[in-house]
């Protein structure tokens, strides 16, 4: 079995990239959210944009990883 690069794996996901970014951003926000902080849907546009930027960097990092075999 040949190992796939992360960029190839991500390109095979059958949803738009921005939808992936949104899902990763929600996961990042939810991981660090503590009440009484607002839920994702109620938080400010600026805060959501900040977390989306973090999610994009996660995907950029994953796509930049080299071959798993070395």
PyMOL Python script that loads the backbone (N, CA, C, O; Angstrom):
from pymol import cmd

cmd.read_pdbstr("""\
ATOM      1  N   UNK A   1       0.839  -1.179   0.000  1.00  0.00           N
ATOM      2  CA  UNK A   1       0.000   0.000   0.000  1.00  0.00           C
ATOM      3  C   UNK A   1       0.885   1.244   0.000  1.00  0.00           C
ATOM      4  O   UNK A   1       1.827   1.339   0.787  1.00  0.00           O
ATOM      5  N   UNK A   2       0.587   2.184  -0.870  1.00  0.00           N
ATOM      6  CA  UNK A   2       1.363   3.410  -0.983  1.00  0.00           C
ATOM      7  C   UNK A   2       0.742   4.476  -0.089  1.00  0.00           C
ATOM      8  O   UNK A   2      -0.467   4.706  -0.120  1.00  0.00           O
ATOM      9  N   UNK A   3       1.584   5.119   0.701  1.00  0.00           N
ATOM     10  CA  UNK A   3       1.102   6.196   1.565  1.00  0.00           C
ATOM     11  C   UNK A   3       0.816   7.435   0.723  1.00  0.00           C
ATOM     12  O   UNK A   3       1.561   7.753  -0.204  1.00  0.00           O
ATOM     13  N   UNK A   4      -0.266   8.128   1.054  1.00  0.00           N
ATOM     14  CA  UNK A   4      -0.668   9.325   0.315  1.00  0.00           C
ATOM     15  C   UNK A   4      -0.233  10.581   1.056  1.00  0.00           C
ATOM     16  O   UNK A   4      -0.249  10.630   2.285  1.00  0.00           O
ATOM     17  N   UNK A   5       0.150  11.582   0.300  1.00  0.00           N
ATOM     18  CA  UNK A   5       0.448  12.882   0.890  1.00  0.00           C
ATOM     19  C   UNK A   5      -0.847  13.505   1.413  1.00  0.00           C
ATOM     20  O   UNK A   5      -1.932  13.228   0.902  1.00  0.00           O
ATOM     21  N   UNK A   6      -0.720  14.345   2.433  1.00  0.00           N
ATOM     22  CA  UNK A   6      -1.895  15.011   2.976  1.00  0.00           C
ATOM     23  C   UNK A   6      -2.576  15.875   1.924  1.00  0.00           C
ATOM     24  O   UNK A   6      -3.805  15.929   1.883  1.00  0.00           O
ATOM     25  N   UNK A   7      -1.821  16.541   1.086  1.00  0.00           N
ATOM     26  CA  UNK A   7      -2.419  17.380   0.042  1.00  0.00           C
ATOM     27  C   UNK A   7      -3.313  16.538  -0.858  1.00  0.00           C
ATOM     28  O   UNK A   7      -4.396  16.980  -1.244  1.00  0.00           O
ATOM     29  N   UNK A   8      -2.872  15.330  -1.195  1.00  0.00           N
ATOM     30  CA  UNK A   8      -3.678  14.430  -2.021  1.00  0.00           C
ATOM     31  C   UNK A   8      -4.920  13.953  -1.276  1.00  0.00           C
ATOM     32  O   UNK A   8      -6.009  13.882  -1.845  1.00  0.00           O
ATOM     33  N   UNK A   9      -4.747  13.632  -0.020  1.00  0.00           N
ATOM     34  CA  UNK A   9      -5.894  13.196   0.791  1.00  0.00           C
ATOM     35  C   UNK A   9      -6.953  14.291   0.863  1.00  0.00           C
ATOM     36  O   UNK A   9      -8.139  14.043   0.647  1.00  0.00           O
ATOM     37  N   UNK A  10      -6.501  15.509   1.170  1.00  0.00           N
ATOM     38  CA  UNK A  10      -7.448  16.616   1.303  1.00  0.00           C
ATOM     39  C   UNK A  10      -8.134  16.933  -0.017  1.00  0.00           C
ATOM     40  O   UNK A  10      -9.308  17.303  -0.031  1.00  0.00           O
ATOM     41  N   UNK A  11      -7.417  16.795  -1.119  1.00  0.00           N
ATOM     42  CA  UNK A  11      -8.011  17.091  -2.420  1.00  0.00           C
ATOM     43  C   UNK A  11      -9.091  16.076  -2.801  1.00  0.00           C
ATOM     44  O   UNK A  11      -9.926  16.355  -3.662  1.00  0.00           O
ATOM     45  N   UNK A  12      -9.082  14.921  -2.176  1.00  0.00           N
ATOM     46  CA  UNK A  12     -10.075  13.879  -2.469  1.00  0.00           C
ATOM     47  C   UNK A  12     -11.344  14.006  -1.637  1.00  0.00           C
ATOM     48  O   UNK A  12     -12.320  13.299  -1.890  1.00  0.00           O
ATOM     49  N   UNK A  13     -11.344  14.882  -0.666  1.00  0.00           N
ATOM     50  CA  UNK A  13     -12.548  15.074   0.146  1.00  0.00           C
ATOM     51  C   UNK A  13     -13.586  15.759  -0.739  1.00  0.00           C
ATOM     52  O   UNK A  13     -13.312  16.818  -1.303  1.00  0.00           O
ATOM     53  N   UNK A  14     -14.780  15.164  -0.867  1.00  0.00           N
ATOM     54  CA  UNK A  14     -15.764  15.659  -1.829  1.00  0.00           C
ATOM     55  C   UNK A  14     -16.599  16.849  -1.345  1.00  0.00           C
ATOM     56  O   UNK A  14     -17.798  16.920  -1.617  1.00  0.00           O
ATOM     57  N   UNK A  15     -15.971  17.772  -0.635  1.00  0.00           N
ATOM     58  CA  UNK A  15     -16.667  19.001  -0.236  1.00  0.00           C
ATOM     59  C   UNK A  15     -15.740  20.178  -0.514  1.00  0.00           C
ATOM     60  O   UNK A  15     -14.521  20.013  -0.568  1.00  0.00           O
ATOM     61  N   UNK A  16     -16.314  21.365  -0.690  1.00  0.00           N
ATOM     62  CA  UNK A  16     -15.482  22.543  -0.981  1.00  0.00           C
ATOM     63  C   UNK A  16     -14.485  22.839   0.152  1.00  0.00           C
ATOM     64  O   UNK A  16     -14.752  22.579   1.325  1.00  0.00           O
ATOM     65  N   UNK A  17     -13.334  23.387  -0.241  1.00  0.00           N
ATOM     66  CA  UNK A  17     -12.281  23.688   0.734  1.00  0.00           C
ATOM     67  C   UNK A  17     -12.787  24.596   1.852  1.00  0.00           C
ATOM     68  O   UNK A  17     -12.447  24.390   3.017  1.00  0.00           O
ATOM     69  N   UNK A  18     -13.598  25.602   1.507  1.00  0.00           N
ATOM     70  CA  UNK A  18     -14.082  26.514   2.549  1.00  0.00           C
ATOM     71  C   UNK A  18     -14.983  25.807   3.560  1.00  0.00           C
ATOM     72  O   UNK A  18     -15.067  26.227   4.714  1.00  0.00           O
ATOM     73  N   UNK A  19     -15.646  24.755   3.142  1.00  0.00           N
ATOM     74  CA  UNK A  19     -16.453  23.977   4.074  1.00  0.00           C
ATOM     75  C   UNK A  19     -15.551  23.189   5.029  1.00  0.00           C
ATOM     76  O   UNK A  19     -15.883  23.008   6.201  1.00  0.00           O
ATOM     77  N   UNK A  20     -14.429  22.731   4.526  1.00  0.00           N
ATOM     78  CA  UNK A  20     -13.443  22.068   5.388  1.00  0.00           C
ATOM     79  C   UNK A  20     -12.886  23.075   6.389  1.00  0.00           C
ATOM     80  O   UNK A  20     -12.774  22.783   7.580  1.00  0.00           O
ATOM     81  N   UNK A  21     -12.538  24.266   5.895  1.00  0.00           N
ATOM     82  CA  UNK A  21     -12.028  25.328   6.772  1.00  0.00           C
ATOM     83  C   UNK A  21     -13.048  25.622   7.868  1.00  0.00           C
ATOM     84  O   UNK A  21     -12.686  25.740   9.039  1.00  0.00           O
ATOM     85  N   UNK A  22     -14.314  25.740   7.495  1.00  0.00           N
ATOM     86  CA  UNK A  22     -15.366  26.041   8.472  1.00  0.00           C
ATOM     87  C   UNK A  22     -15.447  24.952   9.534  1.00  0.00           C
ATOM     88  O   UNK A  22     -15.562  25.255  10.722  1.00  0.00           O
ATOM     89  N   UNK A  23     -15.389  23.697   9.123  1.00  0.00           N
ATOM     90  CA  UNK A  23     -15.450  22.598  10.077  1.00  0.00           C
ATOM     91  C   UNK A  23     -14.261  22.571  11.024  1.00  0.00           C
ATOM     92  O   UNK A  23     -14.420  22.356  12.226  1.00  0.00           O
ATOM     93  N   UNK A  24     -13.071  22.790  10.480  1.00  0.00           N
ATOM     94  CA  UNK A  24     -11.869  22.823  11.322  1.00  0.00           C
ATOM     95  C   UNK A  24     -11.933  24.025  12.277  1.00  0.00           C
ATOM     96  O   UNK A  24     -11.563  23.913  13.446  1.00  0.00           O
ATOM     97  N   UNK A  25     -12.401  25.164  11.776  1.00  0.00           N
ATOM     98  CA  UNK A  25     -12.512  26.364  12.623  1.00  0.00           C
ATOM     99  C   UNK A  25     -13.480  26.125  13.775  1.00  0.00           C
ATOM    100  O   UNK A  25     -13.190  26.480  14.918  1.00  0.00           O
ATOM    101  N   UNK A  26     -14.620  25.531  13.480  1.00  0.00           N
ATOM    102  CA  UNK A  26     -15.587  25.223  14.546  1.00  0.00           C
ATOM    103  C   UNK A  26     -14.968  24.290  15.589  1.00  0.00           C
ATOM    104  O   UNK A  26     -15.182  24.460  16.790  1.00  0.00           O
ATOM    105  N   UNK A  27     -14.204  23.310  15.121  1.00  0.00           N
ATOM    106  CA  UNK A  27     -13.564  22.369  16.040  1.00  0.00           C
ATOM    107  C   UNK A  27     -12.544  23.084  16.926  1.00  0.00           C
ATOM    108  O   UNK A  27     -12.480  22.839  18.130  1.00  0.00           O
ATOM    109  N   UNK A  28     -11.750  23.966  16.325  1.00  0.00           N
ATOM    110  CA  UNK A  28     -10.766  24.734  17.108  1.00  0.00           C
ATOM    111  C   UNK A  28     -11.483  25.585  18.144  1.00  0.00           C
ATOM    112  O   UNK A  28     -11.116  25.583  19.319  1.00  0.00           O
ATOM    113  N   UNK A  29     -12.506  26.312  17.709  1.00  0.00           N
ATOM    114  CA  UNK A  29     -13.233  27.191  18.625  1.00  0.00           C
ATOM    115  C   UNK A  29     -13.887  26.389  19.747  1.00  0.00           C
ATOM    116  O   UNK A  29     -13.802  26.765  20.916  1.00  0.00           O
ATOM    117  N   UNK A  30     -14.534  25.291  19.389  1.00  0.00           N
ATOM    118  CA  UNK A  30     -15.232  24.483  20.393  1.00  0.00           C
ATOM    119  C   UNK A  30     -14.270  23.883  21.417  1.00  0.00           C
ATOM    120  O   UNK A  30     -14.618  23.723  22.587  1.00  0.00           O
ATOM    121  N   UNK A  31     -13.072  23.557  20.973  1.00  0.00           N
ATOM    122  CA  UNK A  31     -12.072  22.989  21.872  1.00  0.00           C
ATOM    123  C   UNK A  31     -11.697  23.965  22.986  1.00  0.00           C
ATOM    124  O   UNK A  31     -11.454  23.559  24.123  1.00  0.00           O
ATOM    125  N   UNK A  32     -11.652  25.244  22.651  1.00  0.00           N
ATOM    126  CA  UNK A  32     -11.181  26.248  23.602  1.00  0.00           C
ATOM    127  C   UNK A  32     -12.299  27.077  24.228  1.00  0.00           C
ATOM    128  O   UNK A  32     -12.038  27.860  25.141  1.00  0.00           O
ATOM    129  N   UNK A  33     -13.518  26.926  23.766  1.00  0.00           N
ATOM    130  CA  UNK A  33     -14.639  27.705  24.285  1.00  0.00           C
ATOM    131  C   UNK A  33     -15.021  27.237  25.680  1.00  0.00           C
ATOM    132  O   UNK A  33     -15.145  26.040  25.943  1.00  0.00           O
ATOM    133  N   UNK A  34     -15.202  28.194  26.555  1.00  0.00           N
ATOM    134  CA  UNK A  34     -15.682  27.914  27.910  1.00  0.00           C
ATOM    135  C   UNK A  34     -16.839  28.866  28.198  1.00  0.00           C
ATOM    136  O   UNK A  34     -16.717  30.069  27.966  1.00  0.00           O
ATOM    137  N   UNK A  35     -17.961  28.348  28.700  1.00  0.00           N
ATOM    138  CA  UNK A  35     -19.072  29.237  29.063  1.00  0.00           C
ATOM    139  C   UNK A  35     -18.588  30.280  30.063  1.00  0.00           C
ATOM    140  O   UNK A  35     -17.806  29.946  30.953  1.00  0.00           O
ATOM    141  N   UNK A  36     -19.010  31.483  29.954  1.00  0.00           N
ATOM    142  CA  UNK A  36     -20.148  31.988  29.201  1.00  0.00           C
ATOM    143  C   UNK A  36     -19.803  32.499  27.792  1.00  0.00           C
ATOM    144  O   UNK A  36     -20.588  33.253  27.217  1.00  0.00           O
ATOM    145  N   UNK A  37     -18.671  32.119  27.231  1.00  0.00           N
ATOM    146  CA  UNK A  37     -18.327  32.542  25.871  1.00  0.00           C
ATOM    147  C   UNK A  37     -19.432  32.087  24.916  1.00  0.00           C
ATOM    148  O   UNK A  37     -20.006  31.013  25.093  1.00  0.00           O
ATOM    149  N   UNK A  38     -19.723  32.901  23.914  1.00  0.00           N
ATOM    150  CA  UNK A  38     -20.800  32.525  22.985  1.00  0.00           C
ATOM    151  C   UNK A  38     -20.450  31.291  22.162  1.00  0.00           C
ATOM    152  O   UNK A  38     -19.281  30.995  21.915  1.00  0.00           O
ATOM    153  N   UNK A  39     -21.491  30.584  21.747  1.00  0.00           N
ATOM    154  CA  UNK A  39     -21.300  29.463  20.834  1.00  0.00           C
ATOM    155  C   UNK A  39     -20.856  30.027  19.483  1.00  0.00           C
ATOM    156  O   UNK A  39     -20.987  31.225  19.230  1.00  0.00           O
ATOM    157  N   UNK A  40     -20.336  29.167  18.629  1.00  0.00           N
ATOM    158  CA  UNK A  40     -19.809  29.570  17.316  1.00  0.00           C
ATOM    159  C   UNK A  40     -20.787  30.466  16.558  1.00  0.00           C
ATOM    160  O   UNK A  40     -20.397  31.504  16.025  1.00  0.00           O
ATOM    161  N   UNK A  41     -22.045  30.067  16.511  1.00  0.00           N
ATOM    162  CA  UNK A  41     -23.042  30.804  15.738  1.00  0.00           C
ATOM    163  C   UNK A  41     -23.296  32.209  16.277  1.00  0.00           C
ATOM    164  O   UNK A  41     -23.714  33.088  15.524  1.00  0.00           O
ATOM    165  N   UNK A  42     -23.054  32.433  17.548  1.00  0.00           N
ATOM    166  CA  UNK A  42     -23.320  33.736  18.153  1.00  0.00           C
ATOM    167  C   UNK A  42     -22.071  34.601  18.313  1.00  0.00           C
ATOM    168  O   UNK A  42     -22.171  35.755  18.729  1.00  0.00           O
ATOM    169  N   UNK A  43     -20.921  34.068  17.994  1.00  0.00           N
ATOM    170  CA  UNK A  43     -19.704  34.840  18.186  1.00  0.00           C
ATOM    171  C   UNK A  43     -19.561  35.892  17.073  1.00  0.00           C
ATOM    172  O   UNK A  43     -20.254  35.824  16.058  1.00  0.00           O
ATOM    173  N   UNK A  44     -18.691  36.829  17.266  1.00  0.00           N
ATOM    174  CA  UNK A  44     -18.541  37.932  16.307  1.00  0.00           C
ATOM    175  C   UNK A  44     -17.907  37.468  14.998  1.00  0.00           C
ATOM    176  O   UNK A  44     -17.191  36.467  14.959  1.00  0.00           O
ATOM    177  N   UNK A  45     -18.181  38.206  13.938  1.00  0.00           N
ATOM    178  CA  UNK A  45     -17.563  37.906  12.642  1.00  0.00           C
ATOM    179  C   UNK A  45     -16.045  37.974  12.731  1.00  0.00           C
ATOM    180  O   UNK A  45     -15.349  37.153  12.133  1.00  0.00           O
ATOM    181  N   UNK A  46     -15.530  38.946  13.473  1.00  0.00           N
ATOM    182  CA  UNK A  46     -14.074  39.077  13.624  1.00  0.00           C
ATOM    183  C   UNK A  46     -13.473  37.841  14.286  1.00  0.00           C
ATOM    184  O   UNK A  46     -12.427  37.351  13.861  1.00  0.00           O
ATOM    185  N   UNK A  47     -14.126  37.345  15.312  1.00  0.00           N
ATOM    186  CA  UNK A  47     -13.611  36.161  16.007  1.00  0.00           C
ATOM    187  C   UNK A  47     -13.664  34.941  15.093  1.00  0.00           C
ATOM    188  O   UNK A  47     -12.716  34.156  15.054  1.00  0.00           O
ATOM    189  N   UNK A  48     -14.760  34.774  14.362  1.00  0.00           N
ATOM    190  CA  UNK A  48     -14.865  33.638  13.446  1.00  0.00           C
ATOM    191  C   UNK A  48     -13.813  33.730  12.345  1.00  0.00           C
ATOM    192  O   UNK A  48     -13.228  32.718  11.956  1.00  0.00           O
ATOM    193  N   UNK A  49     -13.571  34.943  11.842  1.00  0.00           N
ATOM    194  CA  UNK A  49     -12.530  35.118  10.819  1.00  0.00           C
ATOM    195  C   UNK A  49     -11.152  34.754  11.371  1.00  0.00           C
ATOM    196  O   UNK A  49     -10.340  34.154  10.667  1.00  0.00           O
ATOM    197  N   UNK A  50     -10.890  35.115  12.621  1.00  0.00           N
ATOM    198  CA  UNK A  50      -9.609  34.799  13.262  1.00  0.00           C
ATOM    199  C   UNK A  50      -9.413  33.285  13.362  1.00  0.00           C
ATOM    200  O   UNK A  50      -8.331  32.773  13.073  1.00  0.00           O
ATOM    201  N   UNK A  51     -10.462  32.578  13.771  1.00  0.00           N
ATOM    202  CA  UNK A  51     -10.349  31.129  13.930  1.00  0.00           C
ATOM    203  C   UNK A  51     -10.294  30.451  12.554  1.00  0.00           C
ATOM    204  O   UNK A  51      -9.607  29.441  12.395  1.00  0.00           O
ATOM    205  N   UNK A  52     -11.001  30.987  11.570  1.00  0.00           N
ATOM    206  CA  UNK A  52     -10.897  30.441  10.205  1.00  0.00           C
ATOM    207  C   UNK A  52      -9.471  30.581   9.674  1.00  0.00           C
ATOM    208  O   UNK A  52      -8.970  29.696   8.981  1.00  0.00           O
ATOM    209  N   UNK A  53      -8.825  31.699  10.005  1.00  0.00           N
ATOM    210  CA  UNK A  53      -7.423  31.883   9.581  1.00  0.00           C
ATOM    211  C   UNK A  53      -6.545  30.799  10.204  1.00  0.00           C
ATOM    212  O   UNK A  53      -5.646  30.277   9.545  1.00  0.00           O
ATOM    213  N   UNK A  54      -6.796  30.461  11.453  1.00  0.00           N
ATOM    214  CA  UNK A  54      -6.055  29.377  12.092  1.00  0.00           C
ATOM    215  C   UNK A  54      -6.311  28.052  11.381  1.00  0.00           C
ATOM    216  O   UNK A  54      -5.386  27.269  11.165  1.00  0.00           O
ATOM    217  N   UNK A  55      -7.561  27.804  11.021  1.00  0.00           N
ATOM    218  CA  UNK A  55      -7.913  26.568  10.323  1.00  0.00           C
ATOM    219  C   UNK A  55      -7.208  26.495   8.968  1.00  0.00           C
ATOM    220  O   UNK A  55      -6.722  25.433   8.580  1.00  0.00           O
ATOM    221  N   UNK A  56      -7.152  27.614   8.250  1.00  0.00           N
ATOM    222  CA  UNK A  56      -6.450  27.626   6.959  1.00  0.00           C
ATOM    223  C   UNK A  56      -4.967  27.305   7.143  1.00  0.00           C
ATOM    224  O   UNK A  56      -4.377  26.607   6.319  1.00  0.00           O
ATOM    225  N   UNK A  57      -4.376  27.802   8.198  1.00  0.00           N
ATOM    226  CA  UNK A  57      -2.966  27.513   8.472  1.00  0.00           C
ATOM    227  C   UNK A  57      -2.762  26.040   8.788  1.00  0.00           C
ATOM    228  O   UNK A  57      -1.746  25.463   8.400  1.00  0.00           O
ATOM    229  N   UNK A  58      -3.708  25.420   9.486  1.00  0.00           N
ATOM    230  CA  UNK A  58      -3.642  23.984   9.751  1.00  0.00           C
ATOM    231  C   UNK A  58      -3.616  23.215   8.432  1.00  0.00           C
ATOM    232  O   UNK A  58      -2.798  22.315   8.244  1.00  0.00           O
ATOM    233  N   UNK A  59      -4.519  23.579   7.520  1.00  0.00           N
ATOM    234  CA  UNK A  59      -4.581  22.889   6.235  1.00  0.00           C
ATOM    235  C   UNK A  59      -3.331  23.151   5.405  1.00  0.00           C
ATOM    236  O   UNK A  59      -2.844  22.252   4.720  1.00  0.00           O
ATOM    237  N   UNK A  60      -2.807  24.370   5.458  1.00  0.00           N
ATOM    238  CA  UNK A  60      -1.564  24.691   4.745  1.00  0.00           C
ATOM    239  C   UNK A  60      -0.420  23.840   5.284  1.00  0.00           C
ATOM    240  O   UNK A  60       0.388  23.318   4.516  1.00  0.00           O
ATOM    241  N   UNK A  61      -0.355  23.705   6.593  1.00  0.00           N
ATOM    242  CA  UNK A  61       0.676  22.874   7.214  1.00  0.00           C
ATOM    243  C   UNK A  61       0.554  21.420   6.754  1.00  0.00           C
ATOM    244  O   UNK A  61       1.541  20.803   6.351  1.00  0.00           O
ATOM    245  N   UNK A  62      -0.663  20.882   6.818  1.00  0.00           N
ATOM    246  CA  UNK A  62      -0.861  19.492   6.413  1.00  0.00           C
ATOM    247  C   UNK A  62      -0.485  19.276   4.951  1.00  0.00           C
ATOM    248  O   UNK A  62       0.152  18.280   4.606  1.00  0.00           O
ATOM    249  N   UNK A  63      -0.882  20.213   4.098  1.00  0.00           N
ATOM    250  CA  UNK A  63      -0.567  20.075   2.664  1.00  0.00           C
ATOM    251  C   UNK A  63       0.934  20.178   2.395  1.00  0.00           C
ATOM    252  O   UNK A  63       1.422  19.666   1.388  1.00  0.00           O
ATOM    253  N   UNK A  64       1.653  20.829   3.280  1.00  0.00           N
ATOM    254  CA  UNK A  64       3.087  20.980   3.106  1.00  0.00           C
ATOM    255  C   UNK A  64       3.921  19.829   3.636  1.00  0.00           C
ATOM    256  O   UNK A  64       5.133  19.783   3.426  1.00  0.00           O
ATOM    257  N   UNK A  65       3.273  18.900   4.322  1.00  0.00           N
ATOM    258  CA  UNK A  65       4.028  17.760   4.853  1.00  0.00           C
ATOM    259  C   UNK A  65       4.544  16.901   3.714  1.00  0.00           C
ATOM    260  O   UNK A  65       3.865  16.689   2.709  1.00  0.00           O
ATOM    261  N   UNK A  66       5.723  16.428   3.890  1.00  0.00           N
ATOM    262  CA  UNK A  66       6.341  15.573   2.857  1.00  0.00           C
ATOM    263  C   UNK A  66       5.796  14.162   2.906  1.00  0.00           C
ATOM    264  O   UNK A  66       4.816  13.865   3.589  1.00  0.00           O
ATOM    265  N   UNK A  67       6.450  13.327   2.177  1.00  0.00           N
ATOM    266  CA  UNK A  67       6.065  11.931   2.074  1.00  0.00           C
ATOM    267  C   UNK A  67       6.141  11.248   3.447  1.00  0.00           C
ATOM    268  O   UNK A  67       7.146  11.389   4.145  1.00  0.00           O
ATOM    269  N   UNK A  68       5.111  10.522   3.839  1.00  0.00           N
ATOM    270  CA  UNK A  68       5.138   9.823   5.112  1.00  0.00           C
ATOM    271  C   UNK A  68       6.238   8.775   5.207  1.00  0.00           C
ATOM    272  O   UNK A  68       6.636   8.388   6.306  1.00  0.00           O
ATOM    273  N   UNK A  69       6.730   8.316   4.064  1.00  0.00           N
ATOM    274  CA  UNK A  69       7.748   7.273   4.081  1.00  0.00           C
ATOM    275  C   UNK A  69       9.163   7.818   4.188  1.00  0.00           C
ATOM    276  O   UNK A  69      10.133   7.060   4.223  1.00  0.00           O
ATOM    277  N   UNK A  70       9.267   9.134   4.240  1.00  0.00           N
ATOM    278  CA  UNK A  70      10.612   9.637   4.413  1.00  0.00           C
ATOM    279  C   UNK A  70      10.853  10.854   3.662  1.00  0.00           C
ATOM    280  O   UNK A  70      11.955  11.402   3.710  1.00  0.00           O
TER     281      UNK A  70
END
""", "prot")
cmd.dss("prot")
cmd.show_as("cartoon", "prot")
cmd.util.cbc("prot")
cmd.orient("prot")
